[in-house]
Amino acid sequence: MKTTLYLRIGIVAATTALLYGCSEQKSGSQSANPVFVYVHPQGFASPASTDFHGNAIRNSGWDIRQCRQCHGGTYTGSNAISCINSGCHVDYDGNPKSPESCNTCHGTFTGHANDTLSWAPPRSATGDLNTTARGVGAHQFHLNPAMMDLSNAISCNVCHRVPSDVYVSGHFDSPTAAQTMYFGQPAKTPSAGITPNPSYDSQSLRCSNTYCHGNFAVRKSTSTYQFVYTDSVIAGARYSPQWNGGEQEDACGTCHGIPPAGHRNFGTSVTVCTTCHYYKQSGQGQQLDKSIHINGRIDLYGQEYDFGQ
């Protein structure tokens, strides 16, 4: 009886060549007794295994380009099985999804059952799920309509310079946290002739100077309703929220006082505010109309005005 020799080669941290070797059984000989080489460990395709390839790729610094040597330039199979036609890397509808998609490393829906679709954490790039983790924090409080009660969803590029390619400099190769932080609109909405200069402290995990959290002002000299002013400007609170501090970081009044500084005090109840600022949807009790809140404009008596008017 002919004997077939099987060789299994495991991955070790110091041997990236083995990490990125071909995952399919390979014939190492054209003889009557072929040699098959398994270059990946037993649990390489199992998310529950410590040998899962996601863990190995994370530990190697996220660069999976060496996988192309066996799996092909688009990971559809070359000298090995396809990554995107094997039932693993697929989108929500079961269509092929590149392993280089954003939510392969962070966010949800990796192609596995019961995942939801999101580009942003949780999961963080290090696998964290709790909002207290710096890699998770308030991502979903900015993006998930079910968790947002103050405004419409805020796109990724408001706070991040979204990379055009996974391997662009400053993406996953960044030596410091949140290297790709970049603030655009509405975080930099100008008011009273001043444009906010938002920033993020990667040590304290606090955002500062954003319009969204109260860096705004309205000048009395340009207002039709000067009787409400007690100062030359009505100003926001310029709150610096704790990124991983939870939903209390956007509690009503944190971004602007009740009433705001420089605003005549007609009472300290949000209900009083809605007498002039119609943020509450008609006939729906206390439900906030998110479309006209934190949108870069002032709502007054049912009309929207640019800051400074």
C-alpha positions in Angstrom: 0.0 0.0 0.0 1.3 3.4 -0.9 2.0 5.8 2.0 1.1 9.4 1.8 3.1 11.8 4.0 1.3 14.7 5.6 3.1 17.6 7.1 1.5 20.3 9.1 3.4 23.6 9.7 2.1 26.0 12.4 2.5 29.7 12.5 4.9 31.3 14.8 5.0 35.0 15.6 8.5 35.4 14.3 7.9 33.7 11.0 5.7 35.9 8.8 6.4 33.8 5.8 4.5 31.0 7.4 1.8 33.4 8.5 1.1 34.3 4.9 1.8 31.0 3.3 -0.8 29.1 1.1 -3.7 27.8 3.1 -4.8 25.1 0.6 -3.3 21.6 0.6 -0.3 21.7 -1.7 1.2 18.9 -3.7 4.9 19.1 -3.0 5.8 16.4 -5.4 4.8 15.0 -8.8 5.8 11.5 -7.7 3.5 8.6 -6.9 3.7 9.6 -3.2 2.8 13.3 -3.1 3.6 15.4 -0.1 0.9 17.8 1.1 1.8 20.8 3.2 -0.7 22.6 5.5 0.9 25.9 6.2 -1.8 27.2 8.5 -2.7 25.7 11.9 -5.9 23.7 12.5 -8.0 26.7 13.8 -6.9 29.2 11.2 -10.4 29.6 9.7 -12.3 29.4 13.0 -13.1 32.7 14.8 -13.3 30.8 18.1 -9.8 29.5 17.9 -6.7 31.3 19.3 -5.1 30.4 15.9 -7.8 32.3 14.0 -6.2 34.2 11.1 -7.8 37.4 12.3 -5.7 37.2 15.4 -2.6 36.4 13.5 -3.1 39.3 11.1 -3.7 41.7 14.0 -0.5 40.6 15.7 1.5 41.0 12.5 0.4 44.7 12.1 -2.6 44.2 9.8 -0.7 44.0 6.5 -2.2 41.2 4.5 -0.6 41.9 1.2 1.6 38.8 1.6 -1.5 36.7 1.5 -1.8 37.6 -2.1 1.2 35.4 -2.9 -1.1 32.4 -2.6 -4.6 33.8 -2.6 -4.2 36.1 -5.6 -4.1 39.9 -6.0 -7.8 40.2 -5.3 -7.9 37.3 -2.9 -10.1 35.3 -5.2 -7.7 32.4 -5.4 -4.5 31.7 -7.2 -2.4 28.9 -5.8 -4.9 28.6 -2.9 -8.6 28.8 -2.1 -10.5 32.1 -2.6 -11.0 34.2 0.4 -14.1 35.9 -0.9 -15.9 33.0 -2.5 -15.5 30.6 0.4 -18.5 31.8 2.4 -16.3 33.8 4.8 -15.6 37.3 3.4 -19.0 38.2 2.0 -21.3 41.2 2.6 -24.7 41.4 4.2 -26.4 40.0 1.1 -23.9 37.2 0.7 -22.0 39.0 -2.1 -18.1 38.7 -2.1 -16.4 41.3 0.1 -12.7 42.1 -0.1 -10.7 41.1 3.1 -9.4 44.7 2.8 -12.8 46.2 3.5 -13.0 48.6 6.4 -15.1 46.4 8.6 -12.8 43.4 8.3 -10.6 45.1 10.9 -13.1 47.4 12.8 -16.8 47.6 12.9 -19.2 44.8 12.5 -20.3 42.3 9.9 -17.3 40.3 9.0 -19.3 37.8 6.9 -20.3 35.6 9.9 -23.8 34.9 11.0 -25.7 37.3 13.2 -23.3 40.2 12.5 -24.8 43.7 11.8 -23.4 46.1 9.2 -21.2 49.0 10.3 -17.9 50.4 9.4 -17.2 51.8 12.8 -16.5 50.1 16.2 -17.5 48.1 18.0 -15.6 45.9 17.2 -12.4 48.0 17.6 -9.3 47.1 15.7 -8.0 45.4 18.8 -11.3 43.5 19.3 -12.8 45.6 22.0 -16.6 45.8 22.3 -17.2 48.0 25.3 -17.8 51.7 24.9 -15.3 52.4 27.7 -12.5 51.2 25.4 -10.7 54.0 23.6 -11.0 52.2 20.3 -14.8 52.0 20.7 -15.9 55.0 22.7 -18.8 57.1 21.2 -18.6 55.8 17.6 -22.1 54.4 17.6 -23.4 57.5 19.5 -22.4 59.5 16.4 -23.5 57.0 13.8 -26.3 54.7 14.9 -29.8 56.3 14.5 -31.1 54.0 17.3 -28.6 55.5 19.7 -28.7 59.1 18.6 -31.4 61.3 20.1 -29.9 64.7 19.4 -28.9 64.9 15.8 -28.8 62.9 12.5 -25.9 60.6 11.9 -22.5 62.2 11.6 -20.4 60.7 8.8 -16.9 59.3 9.4 -15.2 62.1 7.5 -16.4 64.7 10.0 -13.8 63.5 12.5 -11.5 61.3 10.4 -9.5 61.7 7.3 -10.9 58.6 5.7 -8.1 56.8 3.8 -8.6 56.2 0.1 -6.7 52.9 0.4 -6.2 50.6 3.3 -2.4 50.9 3.0 -2.2 54.7 2.7 0.3 56.3 5.1 -1.1 57.3 8.4 -3.8 54.6 8.5 -3.1 51.4 10.4 0.6 52.1 10.3 0.2 55.1 12.6 2.4 55.0 15.7 -0.1 56.9 17.8 -3.8 56.7 18.5 -6.3 58.5 16.3 -3.5 59.7 13.9 -6.2 60.0 11.2 -8.3 62.5 13.2 -9.4 65.3 11.0 -12.3 67.6 11.7 -14.6 68.9 9.0 -18.2 70.2 8.9 -20.2 70.5 11.0 -17.5 70.3 13.7 -15.9 73.5 12.2 -19.1 75.5 11.7 -18.1 79.2 11.9 -20.1 81.6 14.0 -19.7 85.3 15.1 -16.8 85.5 12.6 -14.8 82.8 14.3 -14.2 79.3 12.9 -13.7 76.6 15.5 -10.4 74.8 15.6 -11.4 71.3 16.9 -8.8 69.0 18.5 -8.6 65.6 20.1 -6.3 64.7 23.0 -5.2 61.1 22.5 -4.1 61.0 26.2 -7.1 62.4 28.0 -9.5 61.1 25.2 -11.3 64.4 25.0 -12.5 66.4 22.0 -12.3 70.1 22.3 -13.5 73.2 20.5 -16.1 71.6 18.2 -19.2 73.4 17.2 -21.1 70.2 17.9 -20.3 70.4 21.6 -20.8 74.2 22.1 -18.0 76.1 20.4 -20.3 78.7 18.9 -21.5 82.3 19.5 -24.2 84.6 18.1 -23.6 88.4 18.1 -26.2 90.7 19.5 -25.2 93.4 16.9 -26.4 91.2 14.1 -29.5 89.8 15.7 -33.1 90.9 15.1 -34.0 89.7 18.6 -31.6 91.8 20.7 -33.9 91.8 23.8 -32.9 88.2 24.6 -29.2 89.2 25.0 -27.6 90.0 28.4 -24.1 90.4 26.7 -22.7 91.2 23.3 -22.9 87.5 22.4 -24.8 84.4 23.3 -22.2 81.7 23.6 -22.1 77.9 23.8 -20.5 76.1 26.7 -17.5 74.8 24.7 -17.8 71.4 26.4 -14.9 68.9 26.0 -16.6 65.5 26.1 -14.9 62.4 27.3 -14.7 60.1 24.2 -15.3 56.9 26.2 -17.5 58.5 29.0 -20.8 57.2 27.8 -24.1 58.9 26.8 -24.0 61.4 29.7 -21.4 63.3 27.7 -24.0 64.7 25.5 -26.6 65.4 28.2 -28.8 68.4 27.4 -27.2 71.6 28.6 -23.6 70.3 28.4 -23.0 71.9 25.0 -25.0 75.1 25.8 -26.2 76.2 29.2 -29.9 76.3 30.0 -30.0 79.1 29.3 -26.8 79.7 27.3 -24.3 82.3 28.6 -25.4 85.8 27.5 -29.0 84.7 27.0 -31.8 86.2 29.1 -33.0 83.6 31.7 -36.7 82.7 31.0 -36.3 79.6 33.1 -34.1 76.5 33.4 -36.5 74.0 31.8 -36.0 72.6 28.3 -39.7 73.1 27.9 -39.2 76.8 28.2 -36.5 76.7 25.4 -39.0 75.1 23.0 -41.3 78.1 23.3 -39.0 79.9 20.8 -36.8 77.1 19.5 -39.1 74.5 18.0 -36.8 71.5 18.4 -39.6 69.2 19.5 -41.7 67.6 16.9 -45.3 68.7 16.8 -47.7 66.2 18.3 -45.0 63.9 19.4 -44.4 65.0 22.9 -40.8 65.3 23.9 -39.4 63.7 20.7 -36.6 65.8 19.3 -36.6 66.7 15.6 -33.0 65.7 15.0 -33.0 67.2 11.5 -32.9 70.8 12.9 -30.6 70.2 15.9 -26.8 70.4 15.7 -27.1 71.1 11.9 -25.0 74.3 11.7 -28.0 76.7 11.9 -30.2 78.3 14.5 -33.8 77.4 14.8 -36.0 80.3 15.9 -39.8 80.5 15.7 -39.8 77.7 13.1 -37.3 79.4 10.8 -33.6 78.5 10.4 -30.9 81.2 10.4 -27.2 81.2 9.7 -25.1 82.1 12.7 -24.6 85.8 13.0 -28.1 86.7 11.7 
